[in-house]
């Protein structure tokens, strides 16, 4: 069934869409976009609008099959060093089209102050479920695009992914909490409430011991997403993995602390 659904036309549409969005056509994003297109087609056949939840019903395409079809379709396939950790092994370019992508990991901020001011105001106006965005730059950016904010009008999805990255990093407007991305002020409020109502924050010693046990249980070469780490730590050790209590603004920064360098290897994802 996987062979039947993955056609050359579907592949080229997926990669062309990533070009339009100014996103690098790496294996991870091509697979994601194919699933999105299949989910949209299924919704259309059912006579209803597409819903983000539809994606869960579409199984992922294997990287090996995708790579083979890319080569058979005459795409310019560039192998990526697995050590980079974020491309699923390859990037596939169209031969007849210039690829102008946004550097999602760039620390440069080319966006106008007015846009940031509008985002600050918007994030500050959110409450309850509206303040929760899905984890991952791509999914968070997609949610922002779907909300049709005036300050992001005309921005490509790649640009919005970069904006989300800056908002999580240098701008410190967003943060990770309880399996979601949220405005940082809301995150602090929830983290404070959680500490008061539920679990104590872990000490450095407890963080080291807990991470050592969690990572030791993974299969060789295994990994755990940063977004899931707080939940796993909380459930297993009945302690809150609270970066603020340990002197950091982001969980990623906590994991990069020299005191954990011998335990964990933190790698970035492209989305």
N, C-alpha and C positions, 0 to 999 in steps of 0.2 A: 504493500500500500504506500510505503514511503517513496518507492521508485515512481509510482504512478502520479503522486501529487507534486513531486518536485520536477518541474519541466524547465526547459531552457527559457521559455517566455516568462515564467514566474521568477526565475533567477534574475533575468535582466531587468524586470520591473522593480524587483527589490533593490538591486544595486543602483538603478537609475533614481529611485526615490531617495536613497541615501545621498547621492550626488546633489539632488535638489535641496536636501536638508543640510548640506555642507558637513556631512559626517563621513569619516573615513570608512570605506567598505571593508572592514575586517570581518573575520569569520563570525565572531560573536554577534555583530550587528546585522550581518546578512541573514544569519539564522533567525534572529529576532524579527526582522522585517518580513521574512517569508511567512512566519507564523502569523504576523499581523494581517498580511494579505489573505492568507487562507481563512482566518477568522472572519474578516470582512466579507469574503465571498460566501461563506456559510450563512452569515446573517442575511445577506442579500437573497440567497436562495430560500431562506425561511420567511422572507417578506417583512423583515424588521430591521431597525437601525442597529449598527454594530455597537457593542458594549465592551468596555475594557475587560470584563469578566470572561468574555468569549475566548480570550487568549489561553486560559487554563485548559480548555478542551482540545487544543491543538498540540499534539506531541511534537517535541523538537526534532529537527532533522539532524542526522549524525554528521559530525564534522568531516568524516572520511568520505561520505557520499557527496556532500556539498563541495568539497575540494575537487573531487573527481569531475563533477559536472562543470565546475568553473573552468577546468583545464580543457574539457571536451568542447566547451562553448567558445573557445578562443580568447578567453580573458587573459590579461597580463597578471599572472599570479606571482606574488612576492612572498617568499617564505620569511617568517619572522622568528628571531631567536626566542625559544621558549622561555629564556631567562627574563624576557620583558614582561611575561606573565599576563598580558591583557589583550592579546589578539587571536587566541585560539590557533596560533600557528601560521596564519597567512592573511594577506590582504589581496583582494581581487579587483583590478582596475579595468574599466572599459577602454578599449584601444582607440576609440574614435572620439573621446571626450576628455577635456581637461578636468582634473579633479581638484577643486578648490575647497579644501576642508578647513574647519575651525580647529585650532590646536586646543583641545579640551584641557590640557594640563598646563597651559601657559599661565604665568602669573601676571601678565600684562592686562590692564583694565582699560580697554578703549571706549567704554560706554559712558554716555554723558551723565553728569551729576543729577540732572532732572529725572532720568530713568531710575537711578538708585533711590532718590528721594521718594518717588512714587511707589517703589517696591517696599521701602521702609514703612510708608503709610499704609499700604495694603496689608502687609504682614501683621502690622500692629492692630488692624481692624478685625482679624480673624479670631474665632473662638470655637471651642469644641471640635467637632469633626472637620470643620472647614480648615482648621489649622494643621491638620495632618496631611502630609504628602507621602506618596509611596517612596520607599527606600531606593536609592540608586539615582545617579544624575539623570540618566535617560528617562526613567519613569517619572521622576519629579518634574523634569522639564516638560514632558508630554502633558502632565496634569496642568502645569501653568499655561501652556499653549491652549489647552482645551477650555481654560477659564476665560480666554479672550481678553486679557488685560490690555488696556489702551497703551500702557507704557512699553509693552512688548510687541505691539503691532508692527508687522513688517520684518520681524526678526526670524531668522531661520531656526529650525530645531537645534542645529549645531550651536548656534549662538546662545540659545536659551540654556543648553547643557553647560556651556562655558560660564554663563551667568550664575547658574546654580552652583557650579564649582567654586566660583569666587564668593558667593553668598555663604557657602559652607566654610570657606577658608578665610581669606584676608578680610572680607567684609564682616564676617561673623554675624550674619543675619539669620542663618539657619543652623540647625544642629540635629543630631540623631538622638532619638529617645523612644524607648519601648517599641522598636520595630517600625518607626516612622521617621520622616524628616519633618521638623516643625520650626516655626519661628523661634529664635533663640530665647526670647523673653518667655514664651509659653513653655519651652523646654525646661528652663530653670524653675518656673513655677511648678510644673508637674514633678520634676525631680525632687524639689523641696517637699512637695506634698507627699510623694511616695516615701521619702525618708522618714517623715514624721508619722505616717500612718502604717508603715509596713516594715521594711528591712533596714538594718544599719549599713552604712557605707563600708566597703572593704578597705582594710589597711594595705600598705605596700606589701607587707609580708603575706597577707591573705591573697592579694592579687597575684603575686609571684607563684604561690603554691597552687592557687586555683587554675591559673593558665597552664602551669606545668602539667597538672593532671588532665585538663581538657585536651590539650594538644597531644599529650602522650597517648590518648585513647584513639587518635586518628590513625588511619592506615598510613603506611609509608607514602610520603608525597601528598598526603591529604591536606585540606585547607578548610577554614571556616570563615564565612563572611563577617566582616566587622559589624554589619547591621544586626547579625544574629547573636553576636557574642554576649551582649548584655543579658539577653533573655536566657541563654544557656547558663551563664554564670549565676544569675539570680535563682534559677530553678535548682541548680545543682548544689550551690553552697549557701543559699539563703542569705546572701550578702548583695549589696548594690555595687556594681562596678561604676563608680561615680568619678568621672575625670575631674570635675570641679574640685572635689574634696582632696584630690591628689595634685592640684596645681596646674591643671591643663584645661583648655577650652573645648577641645575635641577629643573623642575617644581615640582617633587615629594618632593624635599627638601623644597621648598617654602610652600607646603601644610602641611608639618610636622612642620613648624615654630610654636613656642609656641603662637604666636599672633593669630593663626587660630585654636588652639587646641579645643576650645569650639564650633567650627562650623562644623568640618569635621573629618571623620574617614577614614584614608587612609589604605587600605589593599592591599597586594601584590597578584599578579596572578602567577600561576605556569608557564604560557607561555606568 
